[in-house]
């Protein structure tokens, strides 16, 4: 059984490592050809699969699991999710350009979801199920934000930007919804899955939701040209965020709101 979970961890490592190549290559190619690297965008994407690769390396080597009253807690997996899921939300925010308050709120809710999952694994009985319920309620709020609140911001962008955002948002909502289902079926919930099967399913979901997200984002990188990427969450927008986070539209429409305050 241990060998089975280890094999799946190595597969996860290889997949995440491979998934890190496209954004890094696109970053390098873009910088070499045009001098505009879109560093924030590509760096965010590379961070998603890069962090996940390190987490899978830890799991493959037998590190990152600690015993708790509720069973073994895969710390490496949850640390991965605590870092990579906010990065995925950040990328969606870079495309949709909501207010900083909205994006920060979505990331905060995401952290509550992961923290609730950790606490639910580490506890037993009614307490565990209550904590899982709290995480599930927070996830419902996150889905509402992704399906309703963020699209309102994205609707102000170009058609190509909205198309890429919509595809990535849908990938995120559909696949993230499967994670709590696996949690319920795994030993953490009803125990219908073995640890090896749980690992297999989580590796599969991680590959599709992370590597798939990154590949689609890189394929749709032409949308970044319509955003004025160099005015993203970089130094050039810091002054705007201090005085309200918005810049007035100029006559030719070059300036757009960049994650400003409400």
N, C-alpha and C positions, 0 to 999 in steps of 0.2 A: 504493500500500500504506500509506504514512504517513497519507494522508487517511482511509483506511478505519479505521485504529486510532484516529485522532483523533476521528472521528465517533462511534465506540463509546464513547470516553472522555467525550464531551459527553453522550451518552445516559445513561451511568452517573452523571454529575454531576446531571443533571436528576432521575433516579430517586431518588438518595440525598437530594437537596434536598427532594423531595416527601415522602420517607419520614420526614424530620425533623419535618414539620408535625404529624402526629397526636400524638406524645408531648408536644410543646410545648403544643399546644392543650388536650390532656387535663390537663396540669399546671396551666395557667392556669385552665381551667374548674373543676377540682376545688378549687383554692385559693379561687376567687371564690365558689363555692357553699357550701362546707363549712368553709373555713379550714384543711383538712388537705390539703396539696399532694402528699404522697407523693413528695417531691422526689428522694430517692435513686433511686427506681425509674424515674420518668420521665426524670430527668437521665441515668441510665445508658442508657436506650433512645435518647434524643436524641443522646447521645455516639456511639453506634454509627454511625448514618447521617450524623451531622454530620462526623465524622472521615473517613468514606469519601468524602463529597462533596468535602472538601478534597483528598484524594488524587487523585480523578478530575479535579479542576480542574488540579492540577499536571500530570497526564498529558496532559490536553487541550491545555495550553499548551506541551507539549514538554519539561517539566522532570521531574526525578526518575528519570532513567535514566543509569547509568554503565557504561562498558565494563569488562569483566573478561576473564580468559583463557578463561572458558567462554562468553562472549557478553555481550550487553547485560543488565544487571541492573536490573529495574524497581524501584528503591528505594522510590518512592512507594507502589507496591502492597504491598510487604512491610512498610513502616512502618504502613500502614493495617491490615494483618492483625495486626501486633504489638500494636496498640492495641485494635482492635475485637473480635478474638476473645476476649481476656480479659474485655472488657466483657460479651460475650454469656454467657460462663461465670459472670461475677459476677451477672448477672440470674438465671440459673438457680439460683445459690447463694442469692440473696435469697429465692427462692421455696421452695427445699428446706431452707434453713437447716442446712447441714452444719457440722461443726467448722471452725474457721478453718484448722486444719492440712490437712484434706482439700481445702478450696477452694483454699488456697494451693498445695497439691501439684498440683492439676489445672491451675492457671494456669501453674505452673512447667513442667509437661510440655508445655503448649501453646506456651510460648516456645521450648522445645527443638525442637519441630516446625518452627516458623517459621524459627528460626535454622538448622536443618538444611537447610531448603529454600533459604535464601539461600546457604549454603555450597556446596550441590550445584550451584546455578546458576553460581556464580563459579569453579568448578573443572571439570576435564575428566577423561575416562577413568574408570579404576577408582575413583579418589578420589571423583569425583562420585557414582557409583553407591553406594558405601559410605555416603556421607553421606545420600543419599536413603533408603537402608535404615535408617539410624539414625532418621531422621525418621519413617519408616513404622512402626518398632517403637514409637516414642514415641506415635504416633497410636493404635496398637492399645491401649496402656495408657490413653490418654485415653478411648477408646470404652468400655473396661471400667469406668472410673470413672463415666462418664455413664449407662451402662446398669445398673450394679450398685450402686456406692457411693452416688451421689446419691439414687436412689430410696429407699434405706433411710431417709434423712433425711426425704424428702418424704412418706413413708408416715405420718408422725406428724401431718401437717397435715390440714386439712379436705378433703372430697371435691373441692370446687371448685378448691382450690389444687393438689391432685394432678392434676386433669384439665388445668389450664392448663400446669403443669410438664411433664406427659407429652407434650403436643402440641408445646411448644417444644423439649423435649429431642429428640423424634423428628425434627423439622425440622432441628435442628442435626446430628445424627448422620448422617442420610441425605445431606444436601447437602454436609457437610464431607468425606464419603467420596469425593465426586466430584472434589474439587480435585486430589488426587494422581493421579487417572486422567488429568485434563487435562494435568497436568505431564508425565506419561509420553508422551502423544500429541503434545505441543507441541514446538517446537524445543529446549526444554530436555532432552527425552528422546529419543524415536525420530524426531521431526521429521515426523510424519504430518499435523500441522496447520500452516497458515501463521500468521504473526504476527497477521494480521487476524482469522482464525478463532479463534485462541487468545484474543484480546481480547474477541471477541464472546461466547465461552462463559464467560469469567471474569466479564464484565459481567452476563450472565444469572444465573450462580450467585450473584453478590454481591447482585443485586436480590432474588432469592428468599430467600436465606439471611439477609440483613440486613433489607431492607424488609419481607419477609414475616414474619420473626420479630417485628419491631417492631409491625406491624399486628395480628398475632395477640395479642401481649402487651397492647397497648392495649385490644383488644376484650375481653380477659379481665381487665381491671383491677379488676373487682368482687372478684376473689380477694384483692386487697390488703387489703380491709377485714377479711378473716378472719385476716390475718397480724399485725394490730397494727402497721401499716407504720411508725409513728413510732418504734417500738422496733427498727428495722432497723439497718443499718450506719451509724448516726448517733451524735451525741454521747451520746444517752441510753444506748447500749449499751457505751460505752467502759469504764465502770467495771466492768461485768460481765465484759468480756473480760480485765481485769487480774487478777481474782480467780478465773479459771477459765472465764469466758465463759458460765456458765449461771445461770439464775435458777430457784429452786424454784417448782414449780407451786402457785398459790394455790388456795383452796377452789373458786373459781368458774372456774378454768382459764384465767385471763387471761394469765398469764405463761408464756412458752415459751422454749426454748433458742434463742439467736440466735448462730449461727456461733461457738460457743464452742470452747475447746481440748478435745482428747480427754482 
